[in-house]
Amino acid sequence: MLGLVPVCPGGAGPDEPKVSSIIMTTTFSDDGSKAIQRSTDVSEKNRTCSKEIDVVYEIEKTCSFITDNGFKKVALQFPDELLIDAVAVILKLEKNTTAKLFILGDTSYGSCCVDEVAAEHLEADCLVHYGRACLSPSRRIPVMYVFGQKPVDVHQCAASFRVLYPDKNAHVIILCDVVYSYILEELQQLLHPEYENVVISMICSGQNETTDPCKTNGFHCGGDVDSCSTLRSCNNMCNQPSHQVISKFGRHFFVRSDVKDYSMFYIGQESLTLTNYMMTWNQCSFCSFDPVKGVGRQETLNVNRALMKRYYMIERAKDAQVVGILVGTLGVADYLSIIDHLKSVIKKAGKKSYTFVMGKLNAAKLANFMEVDIYVLVACPENSLLDSSEFYRPVVTPYEMEVACNQAREWTGEYITDFRDLLPGACCHIGFPDETFNGKETDISLVTGALRTTHLLKSEWQNTTPSTSLIHRNEALAITQPHSAASFLVSRSWQGLEQQLGQTSVSKAVEGRKGIAIAYEGEATN
């Protein structure tokens, strides 16, 4: 169990908690004894003024969410940069609710995702997520999002928009980081009298959506949107059949034609959210407004160069024989379905796959598995585009792995970051070819220049006849070699600790050390 112990100087009243900038994170063992303790240094400049806590953290709305639904145990998930306000928030919530509240910190994966696993360990009835969020759908427990309200000059933002788009007839879609979503209605009132073709995207974080955009053609028409009242009130075009409602990444907006015909205006700083948008809608031009610096600019990210880099990753995936599937989320809906889908696609391509669950990734963790040629990361859209330059093996997305394995899916430059779009029945699903092998057994690797097999015969991956061989081999493909982790282990010069049976002298058992490696009992600590 993970607990957060705030360091509070004496004499602080309940209304004005004086919290130090050091948050102690303590992990307890099953018997209740303290096992390990570490401190998280959070910047004092991130502290919210006590007078603004109620507004920024939507205390009244959160209390209504808890009391109206009768929740008894509530988990409050804070990112590291907002832990400085955790005590002030929980004290205000405790005054107005009877629920038992828990603070979640040090999330298992990205802080933008809902940490449902940690909440279930506490047997929480619901979870309140604070700060930036990727808005990936979750299914296990009810979730309320509190984004916070970072300061932004709305009039300055509107002025930057007018400079970047002097044409009053320009077709522009306005997107924003979730922490600035509270200004969208006011920004709409400033721009719409001048720009009739500006589309305001609305954030809908409700968990009770009646429809699932991923399971349709990627958009809804007419009134079949969702239960987000803000979207219906700010866009009065629901009943016009000529308009389409695009539902993507927790955003909803109406367009009169294809999205490719629009430009994008993003409110926020450089982030994974902006990168995700630019990769997904890579045929649209992007401009952005930085609320911190107060300036707008034309985004100059070379999307074509970024796509070329991703295509190189696809070529590496085609060369790979052993694939490691990295579980990068336990909260995004359908993550188990995409893992099963990847296993099936990788098997049909004649490759071996192994699944790894290791929490937050780093180069040292992945370097332990030398037999793996490439990894595919199953994570939310914002965390899928991982820069793997520091890793020993490349890390690709589910879309890139499917392009490498499924010959029916061609590389067109269109990019998919949401793995839910690849599942059967989704908008971008393409089935594996049903026809038998067409005779093109090999092609040339663009990375190594060597011959490689494209995929196995249909009869191979559908063969259900029993076989006594450990690895079924297709005799028609003479150049292929069986690949597995076991065969790689045999070829390694070092295979682990040697037992040395009969060579070690017998001695009496003695009491060993107690505790964990970082702090054994009886050891002097600095």
Rosetta blueprint (number, residue, H / E / L):
1 M L
2 L E
3 G E
4 L E
5 V E
6 P E
7 V L
8 C L
9 P L
10 G L
11 G L
12 A L
13 G L
14 P L
15 D L
16 E L
17 P L
18 K L
19 V L
20 S L
21 S L
22 I E
23 I E
24 M E
25 T E
26 T E
27 T E
28 F E
29 S L
30 D L
31 D L
32 G L
33 S L
34 K E
35 A E
36 I E
37 Q E
38 R E
39 S E
40 T E
41 D E
42 V L
43 S L
44 E H
45 K H
46 N H
47 R L
48 T L
49 C L
50 S H
51 K H
52 E H
53 I H
54 D H
55 V H
56 V H
57 Y L
58 E L
59 I H
60 E H
61 K H
62 T H
63 C H
64 S H
65 F H
66 I H
67 T H
68 D H
69 N L
70 G L
71 F L
72 K L
73 K E
74 V E
75 A E
76 L E
77 Q E
78 F L
79 P L
80 D H
81 E H
82 L H
83 L H
84 I H
85 D H
86 A H
87 V H
88 A H
89 V H
90 I H
91 L H
92 K H
93 L H
94 E H
95 K H
96 N H
97 T L
98 T L
99 A L
100 K E
101 L E
102 F E
103 I E
104 L E
105 G L
106 D L
107 T L
108 S L
109 Y L
110 G L
111 S L
112 C L
113 C L
114 V L
115 D L
116 E H
117 V H
118 A H
119 A H
120 E H
121 H H
122 L L
123 E L
124 A L
125 D L
126 C E
127 L E
128 V E
129 H E
130 Y E
131 G L
132 R L
133 A L
134 C L
135 L L
136 S L
137 P L
138 S L
139 R L
140 R L
141 I L
142 P L
143 V E
144 M E
145 Y E
146 V E
147 F L
148 G L
149 Q L
150 K L
151 P L
152 V L
153 D L
154 V H
155 H H
156 Q H
157 C H
158 A H
159 A H
160 S H
161 F H
162 R H
163 V H
164 L H
165 Y L
166 P L
167 D L
168 K L
169 N L
170 A L
171 H L
172 V E
173 I E
174 I E
175 L E
176 C E
177 D L
178 V H
179 V H
180 Y H
181 S H
182 Y H
183 I H
184 L H
185 E H
186 E H
187 L H
188 Q H
189 Q H
190 L H
191 L H
192 H L
193 P L
194 E L
195 Y L
196 E L
197 N L
198 V E
199 V E
200 I E
201 S L
202 M E
203 I E
204 C L
205 S L
206 G L
207 Q L
208 N L
209 E L
210 T L
211 T L
212 D L
213 P H
214 C H
215 K H
216 T L
217 N L
218 G L
219 F E
220 H E
221 C E
222 G L
223 G L
224 D L
225 V L
226 D L
227 S L
228 C L
229 S H
230 T H
231 L H
232 R H
233 S H
234 C H
235 N L
236 N L
237 M L
238 C L
239 N L
240 Q L
241 P L
242 S L
243 H L
244 Q E
245 V E
246 I E
247 S E
248 K E
249 F L
250 G L
251 R E
252 H E
253 F E
254 F E
255 V E
256 R L
257 S L
258 D L
259 V H
260 K H
261 D H
262 Y L
263 S E
264 M E
265 F E
266 Y E
267 I E
268 G L
269 Q L
270 E L
271 S L
272 L H
273 T H
274 L H
275 T H
276 N H
277 Y H
278 M H
279 M H
280 T H
281 W L
282 N L
283 Q L
284 C L
285 S L
286 F E
287 C E
288 S E
289 F E
290 D E
291 P L
292 V L
293 K L
294 G L
295 V E
296 G E
297 R E
298 Q E
299 E L
300 T L
301 L L
302 N L
303 V H
304 N H
305 R H
306 A H
307 L H
308 M H
309 K H
310 R H
311 Y H
312 Y H
313 M H
314 I H
315 E H
316 R H
317 A H
318 K H
319 D H
320 A L
321 Q L
322 V E
323 V E
324 G E
325 I E
326 L E
327 V E
328 G L
329 T L
330 L L
331 G L
332 V L
333 A L
334 D L
335 Y H
336 L H
337 S H
338 I H
339 I H
340 D H
341 H H
342 L H
343 K H
344 S H
345 V H
346 I H
347 K H
348 K H
349 A L
350 G L
351 K L
352 K E
353 S E
354 Y E
355 T E
356 F E
357 V L
358 M L
359 G L
360 K L
361 L L
362 N L
363 A H
364 A H
365 K H
366 L H
367 A L
368 N L
369 F L
370 M L
371 E L
372 V L
373 D L
374 I E
375 Y E
376 V E
377 L E
378 V E
379 A L
380 C L
381 P H
382 E H
383 N H
384 S H
385 L L
386 L L
387 D L
388 S L
389 S L
390 E L
391 F L
392 Y L
393 R L
394 P L
395 V E
396 V E
397 T L
398 P H
399 Y H
400 E H
401 M H
402 E H
403 V H
404 A H
405 C H
406 N L
407 Q L
408 A L
409 R L
410 E L
411 W L
412 T L
413 G L
414 E L
415 Y L
416 I L
417 T L
418 D L
419 F H
420 R H
421 D H
422 L H
423 L L
424 P L
425 G L
426 A L
427 C L
428 C L
429 H L
430 I L
431 G L
432 F L
433 P L
434 D L
435 E L
436 T L
437 F L
438 N L
439 G L
440 K L
441 E L
442 T E
443 D E
444 I E
445 S L
446 L L
447 V L
448 T L
449 G L
450 A L
451 L E
452 R E
453 T E
454 T L
455 H L
456 L L
457 L L
458 K H
459 S H
460 E H
461 W H
462 Q L
463 N L
464 T L
465 T L
466 P L
467 S L
468 T L
469 S L
470 L L
471 I L
472 H L
473 R L
474 N L
475 E L
476 A L
477 L L
478 A L
479 I L
480 T L
481 Q L
482 P L
483 H L
484 S L
485 A H
486 A H
487 S H
488 F H
489 L H
490 V H
491 S H
492 R L
493 S L
494 W L
495 Q L
496 G L
497 L L
498 E L
499 Q L
500 Q L
501 L L
502 G L
503 Q L
504 T L
505 S L
506 V L
507 S L
508 K L
509 A L
510 V L
511 E L
512 G L
513 R L
514 K L
515 G E
516 I E
517 A L
518 I L
519 A E
520 Y E
521 E L
522 G L
523 E L
524 A L
525 T L
526 N L
